[in-house]
Structure formats: C-alpha cells, structure tokens
C-alpha cells in the first residue's frame, strides 16, 4: 500500500499494483502516475511525498 501526500497536506492510499511511477517533472514537482479506478488508463497528479506501508510498517 502507498500513502500519497498531496501538496495541501491531505492524502490518499493506493494499492501498490496500481502505481506505475513516481518522478520529478521538468519543473521539479514530484508527480505520481497511477492506474484509473475504472482501468481505462493512467493519470498523473502532483504529490508532496509518499510512504510505502506494509502490514503495520511504514517506509519513507
């Protein structure tokens, strides 16, 4: 499980198998690419950070 933290401090959780990439764009912003819930393709969104979660453990 991955916890994405948005620039405004809010967050969401995504299953690891739905996440394609985390990278910095040309402007230096941290971007995540994930699969859409309806499986119609990928989308990208800006994040401030992320945490990898594993059954009670947190990796940053």
C-alpha positions in Angstrom: 0.0 0.0 0.0 1.2 3.5 -0.8 0.1 6.7 1.0 0.3 9.7 -1.3 0.6 13.1 0.4 -0.8 16.0 -1.6 0.7 19.5 -1.6 -2.2 20.7 0.6 -1.4 18.1 3.3 -4.3 15.8 2.5 -3.6 12.2 1.5 -4.9 9.1 -0.2 -4.0 5.4 -0.2 -3.4 3.4 -3.3 -2.6 -0.3 -3.8 1.0 -0.9 -4.8 0.0 -2.7 -8.0 -2.0 0.4 -9.3 1.0 2.7 -9.1 3.2 3.0 -12.2 5.8 5.6 -11.3 6.8 8.5 -9.1 9.1 11.1 -10.7 10.0 14.7 -10.9 8.7 16.6 -13.9 10.6 19.3 -15.8 9.5 21.9 -13.3 10.9 19.8 -10.4 7.5 18.9 -9.0 7.0 15.4 -7.6 4.5 13.6 -9.8 2.8 10.2 -9.3 1.4 8.1 -12.2 -1.3 5.6 -11.3 -4.0 3.5 -12.9 -7.5 4.9 -13.0 -10.1 3.1 -10.8 -12.1 2.1 -13.9 -8.9 0.6 -15.5 -9.2 3.0 -18.5 -5.6 4.1 -18.4 -3.1 6.0 -16.3 -3.3 9.5 -14.9 -0.7 11.8 -13.3 -1.1 14.0 -10.2 1.2 16.2 -8.1 2.3 15.0 -4.7 4.4 16.4 -1.9 5.6 12.9 -0.8 4.7 9.3 -0.3 5.1 6.5 2.2 5.3 2.8 1.5 3.1 0.9 4.0 3.5 -2.8 4.8 1.3 -4.5 7.4 2.0 -2.1 10.3 5.4 -0.9 9.0 6.0 2.4 7.4 8.9 3.1 4.9 9.6 6.7 3.9 
